Amino acid sequence: MKQKILSIILALLLTFPLLSPTSAFAITLAEEREMGKKVLKLVLNNFEIISDPLIVNYVNKIGKTISAGHPKQMFPYNIYVIKQDIHNAFAIPGGHIFIFSGLLADMKSEEELAGLISHEMSHVMCRHLSKRLERNQKLQVASAIGLLAAIALGASGSGNLSNAAVATTLAAGQTFALDYSREDEMQADQLGLKYMLKAGYSGVGMTSMLERLRTNNWSGTEEIPQYFLSHPHPSERIAYIGVLLDPNKQPDPKNPFAFNRMNARLYGTYKAPDIALARFKSELKLNQDDPITNYGYGLAISRFGKTDIAVKHFQKALKKLAFDSYILSDLGRVYFHSGNLEKAASTLDGAISIDKNNKVATYYRARTSMEKGLLEEARETFNKLLQTPPVYPGTYYYLGELSGKLGKTADAHYYLGLHYWNKKDKKITLFHLKKAVELLTDKEKKADATKKLDILKKQKKKNQKKTRSR
């Protein structure tokens, strides 16, 4: 892990050449977009991003609702969920916002999520990072690298190291740097609240999330919670946000079902299995007929291989939510893994008939056809997943395996190459893509394989050059 963190910090040093002290130091929007692309690539290469459509589509829908009220769209906003059970969130230049799964799982309402997203969007809209770098030339690269490396350290579980990294960064900036950061945070809170209210929220979620974080993570701990490393103490923020709220405006739950379903999916699938099971077991004691609780329990118990119990709870959820495509797709997935292919096929067909864009259902429907020996049917269904990016995880692998069974060797190597490219396994990627380039007649696929091979070869030469220079 230490080697991984060192590689991130080194990469960050190379990411910020445009911020050198000799530059004119006026960061344009185009430069900020480029900076964002580079940092985004680092984050995506070093942390696991949750690609679950139910979760990703939901958080981005909230983001679009809030950003619709912004007067000027400098960047298209994209929200990512990092699979790490910690309380943290951050924004980088170019409109990219990251929420850690631990923080998202512990939220209690859409209001809280909207408050967090609106706050981070305001950092992007105000261009706080680029302006801070412009104002303090001495700390330009060090501040950015220190804070971003601290995020990496924090996500690795190295809490004391990340705290030290931030402390060093702030100390190097002397007092004014800390004050400036607090001004940024206050502006992000105030502007975030403005656009949160404009989107129809009450604003209470912004303070309730901070209150919970303070209660659960601040008091009685030696380490500073990750979310507060670059933020003022929550008590201070709660106080000044509270002054801005209308005491007569009550929270509008918006669509509690959509939030609760997303939260159950996140908790039941990505939280530690024993913790997830304990939560839903406790909630079932309070309300054994609640469909979302039964859905979450089914997700959690299925991770222990208890298929029959999972099916029972999914079916109980479907008694009240008969046309929920997501719950049906999870029921179909459990049937598939238990070997009940006929029930898997009919259940997944039902999910797809309700929502033809349900990628989970389409993926498992293709795998069901494959297991039944209906190879051409499986290939046709897998190809549907290629038409709407991002491609569902596992699709390339099974398309490669399927192509091999159909005697399409070139395609088999190509798709397996894409699978291991995404897995960042360079050795196996090189093997399959070299074979694909030799055998492919499809010009588009051959060009894509060749391009990826060239990238890998350049990386290999670069690494060899670094090794020799040491």
BAFIGU-136457 format. One record per residue (C-alpha): residue number from 1; z, y, x; residue in one letter. Coordinates in steps of 0.25 Angstrom, whole numbers, plus 5000, padded with zeros to 4 digits. Layout:
N
NUM  Z  Y  X  a
...
This chain:
470
1  5000  5000  5000  m
2  5003  5010  5011  k
3  4989  5007  5017  q
4  4983  5010  5003  k
5  4991  5023  5003  i
6  4987  5027  5017  l
7  4972  5025  5013  s
8  4974  5034  5001  i
9  4980  5045  5009  i
10  4968  5044  5019  l
11  4958  5044  5008  a
12  4964  5056  5002  l
13  4963  5063  5016  l
14  4948  5060  5015  l
15  4947  5064  5001  t
16  4950  5079  5003  f
17  4941  5084  5014  p
18  4936  5095  5005  l
19  4951  5101  5006  l
20  4951  5104  5020  s
21  4958  5116  5025  p
22  4945  5122  5030  t
23  4938  5122  5016  s
24  4937  5134  5008  a
25  4947  5127  4999  f
26  4941  5130  4985  a
27  4940  5116  4978  i
28  4929  5116  4969  t
29  4928  5108  4956  l
30  4917  5099  4963  a
31  4926  5097  4975  e
32  4938  5094  4966  e
33  4930  5083  4959  r
34  4926  5077  4972  e
35  4940  5077  4976  m
36  4944  5070  4963  g
37  4934  5059  4965  k
38  4939  5056  4979  k
39  4953  5056  4974  v
40  4949  5048  4962  l
41  4943  5037  4971  k
42  4955  5036  4979  l
43  4964  5034  4967  v
44  4955  5024  4961  l
45  4953  5016  4974  n
46  4968  5015  4976  n
47  4975  5014  4962  f
48  4972  5004  4951  e
49  4966  5012  4939  i
50  4969  5006  4925  i
51  4955  5004  4918  s
52  4960  4999  4905  d
53  4951  5006  4895  p
54  4962  5008  4884  l
55  4971  5015  4894  i
56  4960  5023  4901  v
57  4953  5027  4889  n
58  4965  5032  4882  y
59  4971  5041  4894  v
60  4957  5047  4896  n
61  4956  5050  4881  k
62  4969  5058  4882  i
63  4963  5065  4894  g
64  4950  5069  4886  k
65  4958  5074  4874  t
66  4966  5083  4883  i
67  4955  5088  4892  s
68  4946  5091  4880  a
69  4955  5104  4879  g
70  4953  5108  4893  h
71  4944  5121  4894  p
72  4936  5116  4906  k
73  4933  5102  4910  q
74  4932  5103  4925  m
75  4933  5088  4927  f
76  4932  5076  4918  p
77  4946  5070  4917  y
78  4948  5055  4920  n
79  4961  5049  4918  i
80  4965  5036  4926  y
81  4977  5027  4925  v
82  4982  5021  4938  i
83  4989  5008  4937  k
84  5002  5011  4943  q
85  5016  5010  4936  d
86  5021  5024  4941  i
87  5022  5037  4934  h
88  5011  5046  4940  n
89  4999  5054  4936  a
90  4990  5063  4944  f
91  4977  5071  4943  a
92  4966  5073  4954  i
93  4955  5083  4955  p
94  4943  5080  4947  g
95  4950  5076  4934  g
96  4956  5063  4937  h
97  4970  5060  4931  i
98  4978  5047  4935  f
99  4990  5042  4927  i
100  4998  5030  4932  f
101  5000  5019  4923  s
102  5015  5019  4924  g
103  5015  5033  4919  l
104  5005  5031  4907  l
105  5012  5018  4903  a
106  5026  5025  4901  d
107  5020  5037  4893  m
108  5024  5037  4878  k
109  5013  5045  4871  s
110  4999  5051  4872  e
111  5006  5064  4873  e
112  5012  5060  4886  e
113  4999  5055  4892  l
114  4992  5068  4887  a
115  5002  5076  4894  g
116  5000  5069  4907  l
117  4985  5070  4906  i
118  4985  5084  4902  s
119  4994  5088  4914  h
120  4985  5081  4924  e
121  4973  5086  4918  m
122  4978  5100  4920  s
123  4980  5097  4935  h
124  4965  5094  4936  v
125  4961  5106  4927  m
126  4969  5116  4935  c
127  4964  5109  4948  r
128  4978  5109  4954  h
129  4975  5100  4966  l
130  4963  5108  4971  s
131  4970  5121  4968  k
132  4982  5117  4976  r
133  4974  5112  4987  l
134  4966  5125  4988  e
135  4979  5134  4988  r
136  4986  5126  4999  n
137  4976  5123  5010  q
138  4987  5118  5019  k
139  4991  5107  5010  l
140  4977  5104  5003  q
141  4974  5090  5008  v
142  4989  5086  5011  a
143  4994  5090  4997  s
144  4982  5082  4990  a
145  4984  5070  4999  i
146  4999  5070  4999  g
147  5000  5070  4983  l
148  4988  5060  4981  l
149  4994  5051  4992  a
150  5008  5052  4985  a
151  5001  5047  4972  i
152  4996  5035  4979  a
153  5009  5033  4986  l
154  5016  5034  4973  g
155  5007  5024  4966  a
156  5009  5014  4977  s
157  5024  5014  4974  g
158  5028  5022  4986  s
159  5036  5032  4979  g
160  5044  5037  4991  n
161  5031  5039  4999  l
162  5024  5046  4988  s
163  5036  5056  4986  n
164  5036  5058  5001  a
165  5021  5061  5001  a
166  5023  5071  4990  v
167  5035  5078  4996  a
168  5028  5079  5009  t
169  5016  5086  5002  t
170  5024  5095  4994  l
171  5033  5099  5006  a
172  5020  5102  5014  a
173  5016  5111  5004  g
174  5029  5119  5004  q
175  5035  5125  4992  t
176  5023  5131  4986  f
177  5016  5118  4985  a
178  5026  5112  4976  l
179  5027  5125  4967  d
180  5012  5125  4966  y
181  5012  5110  4961  s
182  5022  5114  4951  r
183  5014  5125  4946  e
184  5002  5115  4945  d
185  5011  5106  4937  e
186  5016  5116  4928  m
187  5001  5121  4925  q
188  4997  5107  4923  a
189  5008  5105  4913  d
190  5005  5118  4905  q
191  4990  5116  4905  l
192  4992  5101  4902  g
193  5001  5104  4890  l
194  4991  5115  4885  k
195  4979  5105  4884  y
196  4988  5094  4879  m
197  4992  5103  4868  l
198  4977  5106  4866  k
199  4974  5091  4865  a
200  4984  5090  4853  g
201  4996  5085  4860  y
202  5010  5091  4859  s
203  5013  5091  4874  g
204  5026  5084  4872  v
205  5021  5072  4880  g
206  5020  5080  4893  m
207  5035  5082  4893  t
208  5039  5068  4887  s
209  5031  5061  4898  m
210  5038  5070  4909  l
211  5052  5067  4902  e
212  5050  5052  4903  r
213  5045  5053  4917  l
214  5057  5061  4921  r
215  5067  5052  4914  t
216  5061  5039  4919  n
217  5057  5042  4933  n
218  5064  5055  4938  w
219  5078  5053  4935  s
220  5086  5044  4944  g
221  5075  5040  4954  t
222  5073  5043  4968  e
223  5058  5044  4968  e
224  5051  5055  4961  i
225  5042  5049  4950  p
226  5027  5049  4954  q
227  5023  5058  4943  y
228  5032  5069  4948  f
229  5028  5069  4963  l
230  5019  5081  4961  s
231  5025  5086  4948  h
232  5037  5095  4945  p
233  5050  5088  4940  h
234  5048  5083  4925  p
235  5060  5092  4920  s
236  5053  5104  4925  e
237  5040  5100  4918  r
238  5046  5096  4905  i
239  5053  5109  4904  a
240  5041  5118  4906  y
241  5032  5110  4897  i
242  5042  5109  4886  g
243  5042  5125  4886  v
244  5027  5124  4883  l
245  5028  5114  4871  l
246  5028  5118  4857  d
247  5042  5112  4852  p
248  5036  5111  4838  n
249  5024  5103  4841  k
250  5027  5088  4840  q
251  5020  5077  4848  p
252  5007  5072  4842  d
253  5007  5057  4845  p
254  4991  5058  4844  k
255  4987  5043  4844  n
256  5000  5035  4848  p
257  4992  5022  4846  f
258  4982  5025  4857  a
259  4993  5029  4867  f
260  5002  5017  4864  n
261  4990  5007  4865  r
262  4986  5013  4878  m
263  5001  5013  4883  n
264  5003  4998  4878  a
265  4990  4994  4885  r
266  4994  5001  4898  l
267  5009  4996  4898  y
268  5005  4982  4893  g
269  4994  4980  4903  t
270  4998  4988  4916  y
271  5013  4989  4916  k
272  5021  4979  4923  a
273  5020  4966  4914  p
274  5035  4964  4912  d
275  5037  4979  4909  i
276  5026  4980  4899  a
277  5031  4967  4892  l
278  5045  4973  4891  a
279  5040  4986  4885  r
280  5032  4979  4874  f
281  5043  4969  4871  k
282  5053  4980  4869  s
283  5044  4987  4860  e
284  5040  4975  4852  l
285  5055  4974  4849  k
286  5055  4987  4842  l
287  5042  4985  4835  n
288  5036  4971  4835  q
289  5024  4975  4827  d
290  5019  4988  4835  d
291  5004  4985  4838  p
292  5004  4992  4852  i
293  5017  4986  4856  t
294  5011  4972  4853  n
295  4999  4976  4860  y
296  5007  4980  4873  g
297  5015  4967  4872  y
298  5003  4959  4871  g
299  4997  4966  4884  l
300  5010  4964  4891  a
301  5013  4949  4887  i
302  4998  4945  4890  s
303  5001  4949  4905  r
304  5011  4938  4906  f
305  5000  4928  4901  g
306  5007  4926  4887  k
307  4994  4926  4879  t
308  4999  4921  4866  d
309  5010  4932  4865  i
310  5000  4943  4869  a
311  4990  4938  4858  v
312  5001  4939  4848  k
313  5005  4953  4851  h
314  4990  4958  4852  f
315  4987  4952  4838  q
316  5000  4958  4833  k
317  4995  4972  4838  a
318  4981  4969  4832  l
319  4987  4967  4818  k
320  4989  4982  4817  k
321  4978  4986  4827  l
322  4967  4976  4823  a
323  4956  4985  4828  f
324  4962  4989  4842  d
325  4951  4985  4852  s
326  4960  4986  4864  y
327  4971  4976  4858  i
328  4960  4967  4854  l
329  4954  4967  4868  s
330  4967  4964  4874  d
331  4969  4952  4864  l
332  4955  4947  4868  g
333  4959  4948  4883  r
334  4971  4940  4881  v
335  4963  4929  4873  y
336  4953  4929  4884  f
337  4963  4927  4895  h
338  4970  4916  4887  s
339  4957  4909  4886  g
340  4955  4911  4871  n
341  4940  4915  4873  l
342  4936  4915  4858  e
343  4948  4924  4853  k
344  4945  4933  4865  a
345  4931  4934  4861  a
346  4933  4937  4847  s
347  4945  4947  4850  t
348  4937  4954  4860  l
349  4925  4955  4851  d
350  4934  4962  4841  g
351  4939  4972  4851  a
352  4924  4975  4855  i
353  4920  4977  4841  s
354  4931  4987  4839  i
355  4928  4994  4852  d
356  4915  4991  4859  k
357  4920  4999  4872  n
358  4932  4990  4874  n
359  4930  4986  4888  k
360  4942  4976  4888  v
361  4937  4969  4876  a
362  4923  4969  4882  t
363  4927  4964  4896  y
364  4935  4952  4890  y
365  4924  4949  4880  r
366  4915  4948  4892  a
367  4924  4939  4899  r
368  4926  4930  4887  t
369  4911  4928  4886  s
370  4911  4924  4901  m
371  4922  4914  4899  e
372  4915  4908  4887  k
373  4903  4906  4896  g
374  4895  4917  4888  l
375  4890  4923  4901  l
376  4879  4932  4896  e
377  4887  4937  4885  e
378  4898  4940  4895  a
379  4888  4948  4904  r
380  4884  4956  4892  e
381  4898  4960  4889  t
382  4902  4963  4903  f
383  4890  4972  4904  n
384  4895  4981  4893  k
385  4907  4984  4901  l
386  4897  4989  4912  l
387  4891  4999  4903  q
388  4904  5008  4901  t
389  4911  5012  4914  p
390  4921  5010  4919  p
391  4918  4995  4920  v
392  4930  4986  4915  y
393  4938  4979  4926  p
394  4933  4965  4929  g
395  4919  4967  4923  t
396  4912  4967  4936  y
397  4919  4955  4941  y
398  4916  4946  4928  y
399  4902  4952  4928  l
400  4900  4947  4942  g
401  4906  4933  4939  e
402  4897  4932  4926  l
403  4885  4936  4934  s
404  4887  4925  4944  g
405  4888  4915  4932  k
406  4875  4920  4926  l
407  4868  4918  4940  g
408  4867  4933  4942  k
409  4872  4933  4957  t
410  4868  4948  4960  a
411  4875  4953  4948  d
412  4887  4944  4951  a
413  4889  4950  4965  h
414  4886  4964  4960  y
415  4897  4964  4949  y
416  4907  4957  4958  l
417  4904  4968  4969  g
418  4907  4979  4958  l
419  4920  4971  4954  h
420  4925  4971  4969  y
421  4920  4985  4971  w
422  4930  4990  4960  n
423  4941  4981  4966  k
424  4938  4987  4980  k
425  4936  4974  4987  d
426  4926  4978  4997  k
427  4924  4965  5003  k
428  4920  4957  4990  i
429  4912  4969  4985  t
430  4904  4969  4998  l
431  4901  4954  4996  f
432  4896  4955  4982  h
433  4889  4969  4983  l
434  4881  4964  4995  k
435  4877  4952  4987  k
436  4873  4960  4975  a
437  4864  4969  4983  v
438  4857  4957  4989  e
439  4855  4951  4975  l
440  4854  4962  4965  l
441  4840  4966  4959  t
442  4847  4976  4949  d
443  4844  4990  4956  k
444  4856  4997  4950  e
445  4866  4986  4954  k
446  4860  4984  4968  k
447  4861  4999  4970  a
448  4875  5000  4965  d
449  4879  4988  4974  a
450  4872  4994  4986  t
451  4879  5007  4984  k
452  4893  5000  4984  k
453  4890  4992  4996  l
454  4886  5005  5004  d
455  4899  5011  5000  i
456  4907  4999  5005  l
457  4899  4999  5018  k
458  4902  5013  5020  k
459  4917  5011  5017  q
460  4917  4999  5027  k
461  4911  5007  5038  k
462  4920  5019  5035  k
463  4932  5010  5036  n
464  4927  5003  5049  q
465  4925  5017  5055  k
466  4940  5021  5052  k
467  4945  5008  5058  t
468  4938  5010  5071  r
469  4943  5025  5072  s
470  4957  5020  5071  r
